[in-house]
């Protein structure tokens, strides 16, 4: 492809226009979707909005109170999708079990336990089996100040029954609990399940003589509520927009679908809605090229390929010939490419190392036009090679080992 037609500055200015929080199902996300549609119209592309509904959880009460041998309430964030305590909360002896080793867990019965790091499916089941009364987890670092003292927010995924509830506590407060010898604590968590509306934005460029085959280029445009998500993932959205502009001017042989997914941060809800909406044409889809995490100057570019290992080798050869260095990982990736691979469509996610994901620090200040241009050229080189090839260089299939991992992944998600 002609690298001179790709503008890092134009992408940077695009990201700059979205320097606000775009949590799924909120007015911020809706505003962003309308701006993306407007950008497509200005480019002469017929963009469309595909609305979908998804389930979310709203915290109504989240509390952690030490009742013995001293009394103090600490700032916490409740685990979403983790059920509700009784209205008066759950009070029990407190025990710090560090990483949740088997020895420590043997003393957890009837206690509210504190664990290093977030609790996910496996650890949750261990806590339930150990008959813990509740849990507290630790987030943040000992050098945090100001806004960074807010505990991280988590969602418990892949658990049908939630007999115990938990909250997240900042590192500094967790240290105080241990140092002051907290003996008895009370955890209260109340939340409700709600339905929200999001939307995917898509634009299609019909291929010339191989239009029956579809290539997708995608990125999510929603953010977490903690920050404006420039790195995760408006930079990725800018890359897809830049390539839509390029292929609108340099028409492909295969049909190309450009997609901006909503509600990715809530569990890949946008891409799941897309494959459901387009189920009848999925047999035409040949490859998904997704971007998630991009735009920071210092870092390494990684492409996670969920397909046969030969696809990694083929893409590596293409990029080597173009003089573009990247690393490859052959496995499943925690992004929207997984959804396509789950449906049997080979897929990849382009990812760049960076700082501040899911925090207030994820702003335009850390984004680089140079990095945006480079990543757009990497992805564009792959996309053009596949769009113009006489024959697709790999089969439309996903290895059985990845299929099993994807089944487990979506059960948890």
C-alpha positions, 0 to 999 in steps of 0.5 A, a space after each residue: 500500500 502507499 504509506 504516504 496516503 496514511 496520515 498519523 496527524 489526521 488520526 491523532 486529531 480524530 482521537 482528540 475529538 473523543 477525549 471524554 468517557 464513553 462508558 457503554 450504554 451512556 450518553 457519552 458512548 452515543 455521542 461518540 457513535 454519532 461522531 463516527 457516523 458523521 466522519 464516515 458521511 464526510 468521507 462519502 461512505 454510507 455508514 450505518 448504526 446497528 443498535 443492540 441491548 445488553 445487560 449491565 449492573 448498577 451498584 446501589 450500595 458498597 461498604 466495608 466497615 471494620 467493627 473490631 477492635 476499632 471502628 472505621 469505614 473504608 472506601 470500596 468498589 463493589 464487584 458487579 455481577 456478584 449478587 447482593 448481601 442482606 440489606 444489613 450486610 454480612 459481618 464476620 471475622 477478618 482474615 488476610 489470605 494473601 494469594 489464596 493458597 490452599 493452607 490459608 484457604 483452610 482457615 477461611 470458613 466463616 470469615 471475610 477474607 482479603 486476597 491480593 489482586 482481583 478475584 476471578 472465576 477460579 478463585 471465586 469457586 475456591 472461596 465458595 468451597 472454603 465456605 468464606 463469608 465474603 471477600 475483599 480484594 486489593 488494587 492500586 500501588 503504595 505510591 498512589 495519591 489523589 484520584 488514584 486512591 479510588 479502588 479499581 472496579 471489577 465484574 465477576 464473570 462466568 459464575 451462575 450462582 453467587 453465594 458470597 459477595 465482595 468489594 475492592 479496596 485500595 492497597 494503602 487501606 488494605 495495608 492499614 487493615 492488616 497493620 491495625 489488626 482488623 478482627 471483625 468487618 462488615 461488607 455490604 453490597 447491593 446492586 441491580 441488573 439493568 438493560 442498556 442500549 449500545 450501537 455498532 457503527 459499520 461501513 461497507 466497501 463492496 469488492 470488485 470481482 471477489 465481492 462475495 468474500 468479506 474481510 472485516 477491520 474492527 475496533 471498539 470505541 467505548 471506554 471504561 468509566 475510569 477514563 477517556 480511553 484514548 489508548 484503549 481504544 479510540 486510537 484503534 478506532 482512528 486506525 480503522 477510520 484511516 484505513 476506511 478512508 484509504 480503501 474508499 480511494 483504493 477500491 479492493 477486490 474483496 468486500 471490506 467491512 469496517 466496524 466500530 463496536 460498542 460495549 466491548 468493555 462489558 464483555 464483547 457485547 458489540 461483536 457478539 451482537 454483530 455476529 448475531 445480526 449478520 449470522 446469515 452471511 458469516 459463511 462469506 467472512 474470511 478474516 477479521 483484523 481487529 485493533 485493541 490498544 494502540 497509539 502510544 509511542 514507546 512500545 512493541 507491536 504484537 499481533 495475536 492470531 487466532 488461526 492456524 500457525 501458518 497464518 502467522 508465518 504468512 503475515 510475518 513474511 508480508 510484513 518482513 517484505 514491507 520492512 515492518 517489525 512486529 511480534 506474533 502470538 498464536 492463540 486467543 486474544 481478549 478482544 473482539 477478534 475472539 468473537 469471530 474466531 468463535 464462529 469459525 472465522 480466522 482472526 487477529 488483533 493488533 496490539 501495542 504495548 502501553 501505559 494507563 489502560 482502564 485508568 484516568 491516565 489513558 488520555 490523548 496526552 500519551 498518544 503519538 501520530 507517529 505510532 498511529 501511522 505506523 500501526 495503520 501501515 502495518 494493518 493496511 499492509 495486511 489488509 491490502 494483501 488479502 483484499 487484492 490476492 487472487 486466492 485467499 492464502 489460508 483456509 477459513 478454519 480455526 484449529 480445534 485447540 482454539 475452539 475449545 479455549 474459545 468455548 471456555 472463554 465465552 462461558 466465562 465472559 
